[in-house]
Amino acid sequence: MDAVLDYRTIQVTPQPSGFGAEITGLDLTHPLAPDVLADVKAAWARHGVVAFPDQPIGLEALEAFTLQMGGFGHDPYIKPMAGHPNVLELRREPDEKATNFGAGWHSDWSFQASPPAATLLHSKVIPPVGGDTLFVDAARAYEALSPTMQAMLAPLQAIHSAKQSYGTKGVFSQDTEKRTLQIIVSAEADTSLTHPLVRTHPVTGRKALFVSPVYTVGIADLTPEEAKAILGFLFAHLTQEALIYRHHWREQMLLMWDNRCTMHFAEGGYDGHLRLMHRTTVAGDAPV
Ligand code: SIN
């Protein structure tokens, strides 16, 4: 368990679920000093999902913090904010009926050769009901498997694609309801690539399952039926209640999660209310 004393410059309070933490004692309106940044990076690697409450930052400060964390990732298939090519505005108006963005378990952009290490989400307007974001600890999920299952999964390469979401026959191509978020459906999304099904975190050295129902569409060298059976088991295993941290938002809160060892799901349940967030990603490495 972390204690305040584990860090020299910030306070880190782990979530009671044993996964995720809240970080206080710092001001994100200005660039972080090197020792503070080092503590933040250490806490983020250790806890997977870190929340910074009461941070009334603007877009420039969000961009500056993203750069300090490692530089911008590439966000495809969604039109960025005007004048801020690396920021997405996740705005869902009270009268929108289309499914909310992120409403399926995924690790961000895992179909990229080098998916983002982190995603940062800053809350501007939070609905009075619903709108939580759920996270699973994919490292703990891996560690809970039997040694025999771990050995079976070790050599496997999972197939990732954006086609089920952004492809020419994906869910967004079927959108009939009005959506404020401008999604770009593309034939490029129909392509796929492989990543190790179990990846090793470059900082902690922990192994984690790296598959998700939204972006993992098969397993290399297995028949579709074999892959479906294994992935079905892994998706059920990953999303069991014991591995989930439910993040409840407050306004002006920044959340930063590690896409290398977590998967997340944006819960709806706020029809009739505005929800407005700003989002950036931090570039990552090719999974190994
Ligand atoms: C996402 O999947 O990046 C969006 C999460 C959210 O809006 O809570």
Boltz pocket constraint, residues with backbone or C-beta under 6 A from the ligand:
constraints:
  - pocket:
      binder: B
      contacts: [[A, 90], [A, 101], [A, 102], [A, 103], [A, 119], [A, 121], [A, 131], [A, 132], [A, 133], [A, 264], [A, 265], [A, 266], [A, 267], [A, 277]]
      max_distance: 6.0
